[in-house]
Every structure is written in structure tokens, then in C-alpha cells.
Amino acid sequence: MQGTAAPAHFRARLVGSKIRIDAPVSESIEAFLHTLPACVWDRRDLCWKCNATPAAAWRLLYGEVRFDGDAELFALASSIQEAQIVGTGGVLMQPGFRKNDLWRHQLEAFRFAKNLPAAMLHCGMGCGKSNIAISLIANRACRKVLICCPKSVLGVWRREFEKHCPTAHKVVVLEKGTTTDKKKLLEKELMLASALQAPRITVFVVNYETARMPVLAEALAEVKFDCVVCDESQRIKAHNSQQSKALAAIGATAKYRLALTGTPMQNSPMDVFGQFRFLDPGVFGTKYHAFRSRYAEIGHFGADHIVGFKNQEELAARMRLLTYHADRSVLDLPPVQHITVPVTLGQDTLKLYRALEQEMIAAVADEVVTVSNALVKTLRLRQITGGFVHTDDDGAGSRLVETGHEKRDALVELLEGMDAPCVVFCEFVHDLDQIADAAREAGRKYGEVSGRRKDLTQHATMPEDVGVMGVQVRSGGIGVDLTRAPYGVFWNHPWSPGLYDQAWARVSRPGQTQSCVFYHLLAEGTADVQVWKALEKKQNVIDMVISYMRGME
């Protein structure tokens, strides 16, 4: 990021936990200062003051407007400045403490993050983010560590530490009992750890939903962990969610913070605010509305209707202050092929589909579609293409009605031509029932990963005797290794490009030795096709579907 040198009377210096900023009041300077964390005008001292974070210091010294700083301010910014200079060339030394050698990109990430108080490891599925995080924890002499992750991968972290941690450690998973029980276990294990004579890493693993509960959130913040890790950090993307706010408060008391993600922008660039508020609010400030105004174009349906984005080069430059990125190209995996399979809906199914479609087209024409009801209506359209629909039963509530078996029949035909295990991804529980029927008809043993069951080995892999694994995307997108199968089928597709990428990366990842083929079942002339096109182009799914509807008015 190229900065503009400020006049000599633009000064910033570190005063305790605040940065004092002396600058004349002007519209442009004020706009810049309001992007710093909790920056306000101090009437008593007649200066601006913001929270002292490394990113805030770096931006004042090297960012958009360059201020003169004192030695303490340069020292605060030094970790970020060093990370910017490090680059990725030259010979890379393995960490002093390690159980296994790190791959080249892991070494680059380790070197980038080692001296940073906060860093995001934006690495594709299978790039070994957990190994990098554990290496950083071990080589920083951390003793108290907190890992927040989705519930589905709580047990994975115990295995990852066994596999990669070179020093003595104990992993405590806070998963059983009430929130009070978990707090008591936290306190007990901390007391036991403090009584040990030999140093040991004590790692607490908790899911996001539990960490946000007030009783536990307050206790976790009081611990002042050496390191807090947000695994799948896109889970704290919602700026106003309790778990995003809780993790920001817990992280603020920690010496080091790490965010691990393959998809920091799961839905849009707005997703990064909550994650960087946890890491270092000096990057994007503490006011979401100011962040949104800076980087988003707002549409006609309210503040949450974002129709485009702006200043994206600036946003990317700020992210790079704390982010190491490696995509899946570094893994040298076997080739992947994507094949679309057109599915022709039956007359009765198509009649139901067109009736609901016309209702949505009319709503679009009358401009009464909001983002939320567009999601619901398009969801119903896609349920019909999968063979069922929820209908209101004379006001008595919703009931499930089957509409056809076209996708099931297409899946049977695909399975009968496959010579190896297959994973079938879908969104709805009723989809799984039809996938199970198709597996039985094709003579394959069926397994499932969903909200209702998990037919996996203790290492979260696909069992040897399962020929078809039905996977509900939100339950099987992370923490699961499905490399036993070289074939994948998407019965339907999730809204989010991030969820979609996570799903197929469970099959195509390190450990996969065969070329992978993914089949996409698309009901002809329906929203299936529009959703797939949006995912291919990394576009907003709802915007593309609404544009499609407008074209049919």
C-alpha cells in the first residue's frame, strides 16, 4: 500500500494502551482516522486517540497517510513491517521444534506469522493449516491455548495434535454437560496445568455455539490465553452475532491470535470484518457500518441488500497486512473433472415448479422481493427439482409432498457405471432419503454424514465397506476426509461458493491418489442451472437468480 507523506505536524505516539494522534481537523484526515479502532476526539487533550494495535500503528506509519511516530510506535508496528518484507523467496529453515517437516508453503506461512501477534492463514482445503498452527504454538512456547471450531471437528484437533505437536501437551475438549460443567472443567484443568513442574501445552477445544454463552465466554476471556485459534474463522463473519462478538472479546486478552480458513469471504467481502475484528481491529476499525459504507454498494431493499462492491484493491491491501494465502495449486493433486448431467423433470413436477416460478417472477416484477424471501422462494424451487416440496395443509402446517424421482433415477444410472466409491452431496434431509434409495437400487452399501447420523471411522474417513456416502453439505463440508472416493455427485448445490468449495475439497485433497470426477445433476430450465452458473463464476447466487427472473418477466 503506497502512502502519502504527511506534514511534519502530523504526529502519532504510543501512550499506554492508546495511540495519541496530533493532526489538524480536516474532512479527509477525519475520514482516515475513523477507520482506526475506536478512534475519537479527546476534548481534554485536544487530540485524536485510538486503541493501540500493531495494525493501527502500521497504518499510521506506512499506510494511506503517513504520520511521524515515536520509537514505541515503530516498535508496535514492527511485526507487521517485518512480515511485509519477508516475502516468499530463498531458503526456508524448518521450525526448531517439529514432529514432521513442513511443506514449502507451510514454511512460508510459518515464517510470515511467527512474529505477528495476529495472523490469518487463508489456505485452501488440504493445505495443512492445522499443522502450521500447531508449529506456531509449539515454537512460541505457548502454554495455554484455546481453539474455537465447528462442533463437527471438535475431535479432529485431538488427532491433529497427536500427529503434529513435538512437545508435551494435553487436549481438553469442552463438549459434555452444561455450560457450567464446561466452565468447571476449564477451571480444573487450568489449576492442574499450573501445578505441573514440567512445561506442557494445555489446549482447550470448544465449539463456537458454546464459546458464545455468557458464562463461558466471560471465563474464557479471563484466562488470557497465550494463543486463541479460530478454526474455520468464517464462522465469526457476522458482525452482530454473539459468537463473533464473544471471540473478539476473548481474542483481545490473548497474546497471539490465529484465524484459519479456506474461505474468508464465504458469501461476500463483508465477511472479513468480524474475522479481522478478532485478529486486530486496527485493520478495518470497530464500526461495521463505516466498513460497509466504504466497501459495499447498497441496493433498494435496505442496508442488507448489497448489490456491488467498491474499493476492493484497498480492502485486499489491508487484508494482506495479516494474511498468508496459499491455494490448492500448491498441493499438486490429481486432475479434477466437472461434468453437468441434464435432468428432465416430469410433467407433474414441472407444473408445480412453473407455478411457484411464476409467483416469484410476479414478485420480482412488483419489486416486493427482499433478500430473505428470495432465499425462501428459490429454496422451494430447488426442493421441487430434487423431488419434494413443503406445502401448507389448509393452515394446519407444512407437510412434505413428493413430486418426482427424476434425480434419483439419474443417480442410479450414474452409480451403475462407476467402478469405485462415490460421495453424493446435497442440502436437504429428504434428498438423503432418495440418495439412500438410489444406492440400494444400484446394489451399493449406503453411509451418511448429516445432522442425523455420521457413518465415519474414528479418524473421520469413509468406511471401507461403504459404496455410496450421502453427505449433507453443512454437516460434511469440514473436518471430513472422503479421499477413498474418486467420484462425487452434487444432487443440488449450496448457496455459498465457500461451502461448495469445501464440499468437493473433501474428496480432492492430500491423500487422494486418483483423478476425480464430479457430476452435477441439473434440472433443465430451472434454478438449478442458475445456481450452478453463479458458483462457477463465483457470483452472488441470489442476485443471479433474481436477474434470471427479471429476464423472464
C-alpha positions in Angstrom: 0.0 0.0 0.0 1.5 3.3 -1.0 1.1 6.1 1.5 1.3 9.9 1.2 3.8 11.5 3.5 2.1 13.8 6.0 3.4 17.2 7.0 5.7 17.3 10.0 3.0 18.4 12.3 1.1 15.2 11.7 2.4 13.1 14.6 1.4 9.9 16.4 2.8 8.4 19.6 2.1 5.5 21.9 0.6 6.4 25.3 -0.3 3.3 27.3 -3.0 1.3 25.6 -3.8 4.2 23.2 -2.2 5.9 20.3 -2.2 9.7 20.5 -2.7 11.4 17.1 -2.0 15.0 16.6 -3.3 16.4 13.3 -5.4 19.4 12.2 -9.0 18.7 11.7 -10.0 18.2 8.1 -12.6 16.1 6.3 -10.0 13.8 4.6 -7.9 13.2 7.8 -11.0 12.6 9.9 -12.3 10.0 7.4 -9.0 8.2 7.6 -8.9 8.3 11.4 -12.4 6.9 11.7 -11.1 3.7 10.1 -8.9 3.1 13.1 -10.1 1.1 16.1 -12.3 3.2 18.5 -10.8 6.4 17.3 -12.3 9.5 18.9 -11.5 13.2 19.5 -10.3 13.7 23.1 -11.6 17.1 24.1 -9.4 17.4 27.2 -6.1 16.7 25.4 -7.3 18.2 22.1 -6.1 15.3 20.0 -7.4 12.1 18.4 -6.9 8.8 20.3 -7.4 5.2 19.1 -6.7 1.7 20.5 -3.1 0.7 20.2 -2.8 -2.4 17.9 0.0 -3.4 15.6 -2.2 -2.8 12.5 -3.3 0.7 13.7 0.4 1.6 14.3 1.4 0.3 10.9 -1.3 2.1 9.0 -0.3 5.4 10.7 3.3 5.0 9.9 3.2 3.3 6.5 -0.5 3.4 5.3 -2.7 5.8 3.4 -1.5 8.9 5.3 1.9 8.7 6.9 2.4 10.2 10.3 5.6 10.9 12.2 5.9 8.4 15.0 7.9 7.8 18.1 10.2 4.8 18.7 7.5 3.0 20.7 5.0 3.3 17.9 7.6 1.9 15.4 8.2 -1.0 17.7 4.5 -1.7 17.9 4.3 -1.8 14.1 7.5 -3.7 13.6 6.0 -7.2 13.5 3.7 -6.3 10.6 6.5 -4.4 8.8 8.8 -7.4 9.1 6.0 -9.7 7.7 5.6 -7.4 4.7 9.3 -7.5 4.0 9.7 -11.3 4.5 8.3 -12.3 1.1 8.4 -15.9 0.0 11.8 -16.4 -1.7 15.1 -18.0 -0.5 15.9 -20.9 1.7 13.4 -21.7 4.4 14.5 -23.3 7.6 12.3 -25.9 9.3 11.0 -24.8 12.8 13.3 -25.6 15.7 10.5 -27.7 17.3 8.7 -30.0 15.0 7.4 -33.6 14.7 7.2 -33.6 11.0 8.8 -31.4 8.3 6.6 -28.7 6.9 5.9 -28.4 3.2 7.2 -25.4 1.4 4.0 -23.3 1.6 3.7 -24.2 5.3 7.2 -22.9 5.9 6.3 -19.7 4.2 3.2 -19.3 6.3 5.1 -20.2 9.5 7.7 -17.5 8.7 5.1 -14.9 7.8 3.1 -15.4 11.0 5.8 -16.3 13.5 6.4 -12.7 14.8 2.9 -11.4 14.2 0.6 -11.1 17.2 -2.3 -11.9 14.9 -2.4 -13.6 11.5 -4.9 -15.2 9.1 -3.9 -18.4 7.3 -6.0 -18.3 4.2 -5.2 -21.7 2.8 -7.2 -24.0 0.5 -8.7 -27.3 1.7 -5.9 -29.8 2.4 -3.1 -27.3 2.7 -2.4 -28.3 6.3 -3.5 -25.2 8.2 -3.7 -27.1 11.5 0.0 -28.2 11.1 1.1 -24.6 10.6 -1.0 -23.5 13.7 0.5 -26.3 15.9 4.0 -25.4 14.8 3.5 -21.8 15.7 2.0 -22.7 19.1 4.9 -25.1 19.9 7.7 -22.7 18.7 6.2 -19.7 20.5 6.3 -21.6 23.9 2.6 -21.2 24.3 1.2 -22.9 27.4 -2.5 -22.1 27.4 -4.2 -22.4 24.1 -7.9 -22.1 23.1 -9.2 -23.4 19.8 -12.7 -22.5 18.7 -14.1 -24.6 15.9 -17.3 -26.0 14.4 -18.9 -28.8 16.5 -18.3 -31.3 13.8 -14.5 -31.0 14.1 -14.0 -30.9 17.9 -12.4 -34.4 17.9 -10.2 -33.6 14.9 -8.0 -31.3 16.9 -7.0 -34.1 19.4 -5.8 -36.1 16.4 -4.0 -33.2 14.8 -2.0 -32.5 18.0 -1.1 -36.2 18.3 0.1 -36.1 14.7 2.0 -32.8 14.6 2.8 -31.5 18.1 6.5 -32.0 19.0 6.2 -31.2 22.7 4.2 -32.4 25.8 0.6 -31.4 25.5 -2.9 -32.2 26.7 -6.0 -31.6 24.6 -9.2 -30.9 26.6 -12.4 -30.9 24.6 -15.2 -28.9 26.3 -18.1 -30.8 24.8 -20.0 -32.6 27.6 -22.5 -31.4 30.1 -23.9 -27.9 30.7 -22.1 -24.6 30.1 -21.5 -24.5 33.9 -20.0 -28.0 33.7 -17.6 -26.9 30.9 -16.6 -23.9 32.9 -15.7 -26.1 35.9 -13.7 -28.4 33.7 -11.8 -25.4 32.3 -11.0 -24.2 35.8 -10.0 -27.6 36.9 -7.6 -28.2 34.0 -6.1 -24.8 34.3 -5.4 -25.4 38.0 -3.8 -28.8 37.2 -1.7 -27.3 34.5 -0.4 -24.5 36.8 0.7 -27.1 39.3 2.9 -29.0 36.8 6.6 -28.7 37.2 7.5 -29.6 33.6 6.1 -27.3 30.9 3.2 -28.6 28.9 0.8 -27.1 26.3 -2.8 -27.3 27.6 -5.2 -27.0 24.7 -8.9 -26.3 25.2 -11.2 -27.0 22.2 -14.7 -25.6 22.2 -17.3 -25.1 19.5 -18.5 -21.6 18.6 -22.0 -22.1 19.8 -20.7 -22.9 23.3 -18.0 -20.3 23.4 -20.5 -17.5 22.9 -22.6 -18.5 26.0 -22.1 -15.6 28.5 -20.9 -17.8 31.5 -18.2 -19.5 29.5 -17.3 -16.5 27.3 -16.5 -14.4 30.3 -14.5 -17.2 31.9 -12.5 -17.7 28.6 -11.7 -14.0 28.3 -10.4 -14.0 31.9 -7.9 -16.8 31.2 -5.8 -14.6 29.0 -4.7 -17.4 26.7 -1.2 -17.4 25.1 -2.9 -18.2 21.8 -6.5 -18.3 20.6 -7.2 -20.0 17.3 -10.4 -19.6 15.3 -10.7 -22.6 13.0 -13.0 -22.1 10.0 -13.0 -18.4 11.0 -15.7 -17.6 8.5 -18.0 -18.8 11.4 -17.5 -15.4 13.0 -18.1 -13.4 9.9 -21.5 -12.0 11.0 -20.5 -8.7 12.7 -23.6 -8.6 15.0 -23.6 -12.3 16.0 -23.0 -13.3 19.6 -20.2 -15.7 18.7 -18.4 -13.0 16.6 -18.6 -10.5 19.5 -17.6 -13.2 22.0 -14.5 -14.2 20.1 -13.4 -10.6 19.6 -13.6 -10.2 23.4 -11.7 -13.4 24.1 -9.1 -12.7 21.5 -8.5 -9.2 22.9 -7.0 -10.7 26.1 -4.7 -13.2 24.2 -1.0 -12.8 23.4 -1.5 -14.4 19.9 -4.5 -14.9 17.6 -4.8 -17.1 14.6 -7.6 -17.3 12.1 -7.7 -20.5 9.9 -9.9 -20.5 6.8 -10.1 -21.7 3.3 -12.9 -19.2 2.5 -12.6 -15.8 4.4 -15.2 -14.4 2.0 -17.7 -17.2 2.1 -20.5 -15.0 0.8 -19.1 -11.6 0.1 -16.2 -9.2 1.1 -18.4 -8.1 4.0 -17.5 -11.4 5.7 -14.0 -10.2 6.6 -15.0 -7.5 9.1 -15.8 -9.9 12.0 -12.7 -12.0 11.4 -10.4 -9.0 11.4 -12.1 -7.5 14.5 -11.0 -10.7 16.2 -7.5 -10.6 14.8 -6.7 -6.8 15.0 -9.4 -4.2 14.7 -6.7 -1.8 13.5 -7.1 -3.2 10.1 -10.8 -2.3 9.4 -11.8 -0.4 12.6 -14.6 -1.3 15.0 -17.6 0.2 13.2 -19.3 -2.2 10.8 -21.5 0.4 9.2 -18.5 2.6 8.3 -16.8 -0.6 6.9 -19.9 -1.4 4.8 -20.2 2.2 3.5 -16.5 2.1 2.4 -16.6 -1.3 0.6 -20.2 -2.0 -0.5 -22.9 -0.6 -2.8 -26.3 -0.7 -1.2 -29.4 -1.6 -3.2 -33.1 -0.6 -2.9 -34.2 -3.2 -0.4 -32.5 -1.9 2.7 -29.0 -1.8 4.2 -28.6 -5.6 3.9 -29.2 -5.6 0.2 -25.8 -5.2 -1.2 -25.7 -5.0 -5.0 -22.0 -4.5 -5.6 -18.6 -3.7 -4.0 -16.1 -0.9 -4.2 -12.5 -0.1 -3.1 -11.7 -3.8 -3.3 -8.0 -3.2 -4.0 -7.7 -1.2 -0.8 -9.6 -3.9 1.1 -7.3 -6.6 -0.3 -4.2 -4.5 0.6 -5.4 -4.2 4.2 -6.1 -7.9 4.5 -2.6 -8.7 3.3 -1.2 -6.9 6.4 -2.1 -10.0 8.4 -2.9 -12.7 5.8 -0.8 -15.5 4.3 -2.6 -17.1 1.3 -2.0 -20.4 -0.5 -4.5 -22.0 -2.8 -4.8 -25.7 -3.7 -2.5 -25.3 -6.6 0.5 -25.8 -4.2 -0.7 -29.4 -3.5 -0.1 -30.9 -6.9 -3.2 -33.1 -6.7 -4.5 -35.5 -9.4 -6.7 -33.7 -12.0 -10.4 -32.9 -11.4 -13.1 -33.0 -14.0 -16.6 -31.5 -13.6 -19.4 -32.8 -15.7 -23.0 -31.5 -15.8 -25.8 -34.0 -16.1 -29.1 -32.6 -17.5 -32.2 -34.0 -15.8 -35.6 -33.7 -17.5 -38.4 -33.1 -15.0 -41.6 -35.0 -15.4 -44.8 -33.2 -16.4 -46.3 -33.1 -12.8 -43.1 -31.9 -11.3 -42.6 -29.3 -13.9 -46.2 -28.0 -13.4 -45.5 -27.4 -9.7 -42.2 -25.8 -10.5 -43.6 -23.4 -13.1 -46.4 -22.3 -10.8 -44.0 -21.3 -8.0 -41.7 -19.8 -10.5 -44.4 -17.5 -11.9 -45.2 -16.4 -8.3 -41.6 -15.4 -7.9 -41.4 -13.7 -11.3 -44.5 -11.6 -10.3 -42.9 -10.6 -7.0 -39.8 -9.5 -8.8 -41.8 -7.5 -11.3 -43.7 -5.8 -8.4 -40.3 -5.2 -6.7 -41.6 -6.8 -3.5 -38.7 -9.4 -3.4 -36.3 -9.0 -0.5 -33.1 -10.9 0.0 -34.8 -13.1 2.7 -37.9 -14.0 0.9 -35.9 -14.5 -2.4 -33.9 -17.1 -0.5 -37.1 -18.9 0.7 -38.7 -18.9 -2.7 -35.6 -20.1 -4.5 -35.1 -22.7 -1.9 -38.6 -24.1 -2.6 -37.9 -24.1 -6.3 -34.7 -26.2 -5.8 -36.6 -28.5 -3.4 -39.0 -29.3 -6.2 -36.2 -30.2 -8.6 -34.9 -32.6 -6.0 -38.3 -34.4 -5.8 -40.2 -32.9 -3.0 -41.9 -29.7 -1.8 -43.2 -28.4 1.5 -46.8 -27.2 1.2 -49.3 -25.6 3.6 -52.1 -28.1 4.5 -55.2 -25.9 4.8 -53.5 -23.8 7.6 -52.7 -26.9 9.6 -49.0 -26.5 9.0 -46.4 -27.6 6.4 -46.3 -31.1 5.0 -43.9 -32.9 2.7 -45.1 -33.9 -0.7 -43.1 -35.9 -3.2 -43.0 -34.5 -6.7 -40.9 -37.0 -8.6 -37.9 -39.2 -8.8 -36.0 -37.8 -11.8 -32.8 -37.1 -10.0 -32.9 -40.4 -8.1 -33.2 -42.2 -11.4 -30.3 -40.2 -12.9 -28.2 -41.0 -9.9 -28.9 -44.8 -10.2 -27.7 -44.7 -13.8 -24.5 -42.9 -12.8 -23.8 -45.3 -9.9 -24.2 -48.3 -12.1 -21.5 -47.0 -14.4 -19.0 -46.3 -11.6 -16.2 -48.7 -10.6 -15.3 -47.1 -7.3 -16.9 -45.4 -4.2 -18.9 -42.2 -4.6 -19.9 -39.3 -2.4 -23.2 -37.6 -3.1 -23.6 -34.0 -1.8 -26.9 -32.5 -1.1 -28.7 -29.9 1.1 -31.9 -31.4 2.4 -32.7 -34.4 4.5 -35.3 -35.7 2.0 -32.5 -35.6 -0.6 -30.6 -38.1 1.6 -33.6 -40.5 1.7 -33.7 -40.5 -2.1 -29.9 -41.0 -2.4 -30.2 -44.0 0.0 -32.9 -45.5 -2.2 -30.7 -45.0 -5.3 -27.7 -46.6 -3.6 -29.8 -49.7 -2.7 -31.2 -49.9 -6.2 -27.6 -49.8 -7.6 -26.5 -52.5 -5.2 -24.2 -50.3 -3.1 -24.0 -50.1 0.7 -25.1 -46.6 1.8 -23.5 -44.4 4.5 -24.4 -40.9 5.6 -22.9 -37.7 7.1 -25.7 -35.4 8.1 -27.3 -33.7 11.1 -29.0 -37.1 12.0 -26.1 -39.5 11.6 -22.4 -39.8 10.9 -21.2 -43.1 9.4 -17.5 -42.3 9.6 -14.4 -44.1 11.0 -12.8 -42.8 14.2 -10.5 -40.8 12.0 -13.4 -39.1 10.2 -12.8 -41.0 7.0 -15.1 -43.0 4.7 -15.5 -46.7 5.9 -14.1 -49.4 3.7 -17.4 -51.1 3.2 -19.5 -48.1 2.2 -20.0 -47.7 -1.6 -22.1 -44.5 -1.6 -21.8 -41.8 1.1 -24.7 -39.3 1.2 -23.3 -36.0 2.6 -25.4 -33.1 3.8 -23.1 -30.2 2.8 -23.3 -28.2 6.1 -22.5 -31.4 8.1 -19.8 -32.9 5.9 -18.0 -29.9 4.4 -15.3 -29.6 7.0 -13.2 -31.9 9.2 -14.0 -35.0 7.0 -11.7 -36.9 4.7 -13.5 -38.6 1.8 -10.5 -39.3 -0.4 -11.4 -43.0 -0.6 -13.9 -42.0 -3.3 -12.7 -40.7 -6.6 -16.3 -39.8 -7.7 -18.6 -37.1 -6.4 -22.1 -36.1 -7.3 -23.9 -32.9 -6.5 -27.6 -33.6 -6.1 -28.0 -29.9 -5.6 -25.7 -27.0 -4.7 -25.3 -24.8 -1.6 -25.8 -21.0 -2.0 -22.3 -20.2 -0.9 -19.2 -20.7 -3.2 -17.2 -21.3 0.0 -19.5 -24.2 1.2 -19.4 -25.6 -2.3 -15.6 -25.5 -2.5 -15.3 -27.0 1.0 -17.6 -29.9 0.0 -15.7 -31.1 -3.1 -12.4 -30.5 -1.4 -13.3 -33.3 1.0 -12.7 -35.7 -2.0 -10.0 -33.9 -3.8 -7.3 -33.3 -1.2 -4.0 -34.7 0.0 -4.4 -38.4 0.3 -6.3 -38.6 -3.0 -4.3 -40.7 -5.5 -6.9 -40.9 -8.3 -8.2 -38.5 -10.8 -11.6 -37.1 -9.5 -14.8 -36.7 -11.5 -17.7 -34.6 -10.1 -21.1 -34.9 -11.7 -23.7 -32.1 -11.3 -27.4 -33.0 -11.5 -29.1 -30.0 -13.1 -32.8 -30.0 -13.7 -33.2 -28.4 -17.2 -34.6 -24.9 -17.4 -34.7 -24.4 -13.6 -32.9 -22.5 -10.8 -30.5 -25.5 -10.6 -28.8 -24.2 -13.7 -28.6 -20.6 -12.4 -27.2 -21.6 -9.0 -24.5 -23.7 -10.8 -23.6 -20.9 -13.1 -23.2 -18.5 -10.2 -21.0 -20.9 -8.3 -18.8 -21.4 -11.4 -18.4 -17.7 -11.8 -18.0 -17.1 -8.0 -21.0 -14.7 -8.2 -23.8 -13.9 -5.7 -26.4 -16.7 -6.2 -29.4 -14.7 -5.2 -28.5 -11.8 -7.5 -28.1 -14.1 -10.4 -31.4 -15.9 -9.8 -33.3 -12.6 -9.4 -31.7 -11.3 -12.6 -32.7 -14.5 -14.3 -36.3 -14.0 -13.1 -36.3 -10.4 -14.3 -35.3 -11.6 -17.8 -38.4 -13.8 -17.8 -40.9 -11.0 -16.9 
